[in-house]
Amino acid sequence: MSKSQKLANGLNRRSFMKGAGMTALAGAAGTVATVASAQESASSAIPRLSNGKYDFDTPYNRVGFNCARWDSPPKRYPEGTFKYGMGVASMDFECAPCITEALHERVSHHSWGYMSSTDGLRDGILRWNGERHGVDLSSDMVTISDGVYPGMIAAMRSFVPRGSKVLLSTPAYSGFYSMARAANIEIVDSPMLYKNDRYEINWEDLEAKMTSDIRAMIVCNPQNPTGNVWTEDELLRVGRLCLDHEIVVLSDEIHSDVIRAGHKYIPFASLPDEAVVNNSISFNAISKTFNLAGMKNAYYYSKSTRMLERVNKYHRAELSTLGVVANEAAYNEGGEWFEQANVYMDENHSFIENYVKQHMPTVGYIRNEGTYMTFLDFTKTMAAVGAEEQYKSHDKASPEHYFQDWLVHNSGVYLNPGADYGTGGAGHMRMNIASSRLVIADVLEAMADAVNKV
Ligand SMILES: Cc1ncc(COP(=O)(O)O)c(C=O)c1O
């Protein structure tokens, strides 16, 4: 869509963000009418298609629809300083039309009792993984779940007895710590090294930490929040070390589809070493791929029947009819939408890289290889605003949590504090880049204004 078209529609970035800011405030104050009017100007039921292209540029306003990314932060900032929700890992794009269409069709049938089968969904999972990622699965290797969480917690309960521990290369997804708490076990961090402009596993540290009380290792591929897409060599090396130390591999591959040009996702279960593969369970979903986290659907699989059965014993999923319909539609008909979304997000990453390097000289940019998160290094700004000295007196959990508030108060931008991602996250903030580039441009400008002043 050209700039003039956008202006004709009243959808340039200034007018959208004015609306978004207003609705964020309105959400905090509970003014439903303002939300509804902003929604009118920014959305339609089904995304527009012109010349075979989906429109990711026109900002889609999700405020006021119980959206964790946009509706939760204003509750923390009732004074109204919050403007831009760049935290929680969900996309700001209108979802693939095939999903909304399938849901429309299903809700026209007035029947909501227990489901009979998930065979269609299962076929979609096998096909998606086989055709796109070259992992050869059969139906009996796969267990459907209602999230990565329940499967991962079941695996922790199954393989990690009380008093034993799980190993994790950090910084890594904060949810792993919640899962471990739910399973009543501890995580041992092995901080990665940042060298040659990339996070690398610290092999010496990792192996030293593979003590007899470590029973499982979580692999996050691609790694949230650093964006590493692990190579075959790296995965094999992890897998062989785990095998040598009798450690089970729990491979979380929920971000597996969002891969930047020039990188390739290698499913752990496709590694060319049968013993390594048979020592692993993989967890996946297309909830990141299609923004379906609220539809509660995921799965895990293993090529080892013994391992799968052990996890299944501790696992119970409660699926919903609409979740199954939405996910099935995405697997079967959403491929083209996602491919375009992925290219758009890749371009967002490049846009951010250029902007940060040119206009935010004190902020460190880390080039990521996958996921729609970016991990920015704000160490210098945090030192300049005295985050280390201030956080305790402000009753904050860490300097990064103090800085999170500082950034909202000074730019309106809400990011996730690096401290939540384990050892090595200090000084960093995680930013979600799955938004219209028009919104991203405003976010970057607002952050640059704030950061460059200190
Ligand atoms: C690495 C990783 N695993 C798991 C999850 C959560 O998965 P689910 O919502 O399916 O439980 C997330 C969400 O951001 C994630 O980034």
The ligand as an SDF file (V2000), in Angstrom:
LIG
                    3D

 16 16  0  0  0  0  0  0  0  0999 V2000
   10.1360  -20.5890   23.8860 C   0  0  0  0  0  0  0  0  0  0  0  0
    8.6830  -20.5720   24.2860 C   0  0  0  0  0  0  0  0  0  0  0  0
    8.1130  -21.6920   24.7600 N   0  0  0  0  0  0  0  0  0  0  0  0
    6.8170  -21.7300   25.1330 C   0  0  0  0  0  0  0  0  0  0  0  0
    6.0220  -20.6080   25.0610 C   0  0  0  0  0  0  0  0  0  0  0  0
    4.5980  -20.6790   25.5290 C   0  0  0  0  0  0  0  0  0  0  0  0
    3.9350  -21.6810   24.8430 O   0  0  0  0  0  0  0  0  0  0  0  0
    2.4120  -22.0180   25.1280 P   0  0  0  0  0  0  0  0  0  0  0  0
    1.6450  -20.7220   25.0830 O   0  0  0  0  0  0  0  0  0  0  0  0
    2.0400  -22.9500   24.0020 O   0  0  0  0  0  0  0  0  0  0  0  0
    2.3460  -22.7130   26.4390 O   0  0  0  0  0  0  0  0  0  0  0  0
    6.5730  -19.4080   24.5670 C   0  0  0  0  0  0  0  0  0  0  0  0
    5.7560  -18.1740   24.4910 C   0  0  0  0  0  0  0  0  0  0  0  0
    6.2280  -17.0930   24.2610 O   0  0  0  0  0  0  0  0  0  0  0  0
    7.9300  -19.3910   24.1570 C   0  0  0  0  0  0  0  0  0  0  0  0
    8.5140  -18.2910   23.6770 O   0  0  0  0  0  0  0  0  0  0  0  0
  1  2  1  0
  2  3  1  0
  2 15  2  0
  3  4  2  0
  4  5  1  0
  5  6  1  0
  5 12  2  0
  6  7  1  0
  7  8  1  0
  8  9  2  0
  8 10  1  0
  8 11  1  0
 12 13  1  0
 12 15  1  0
 13 14  2  0
 15 16  1  0
M  END
$$$$
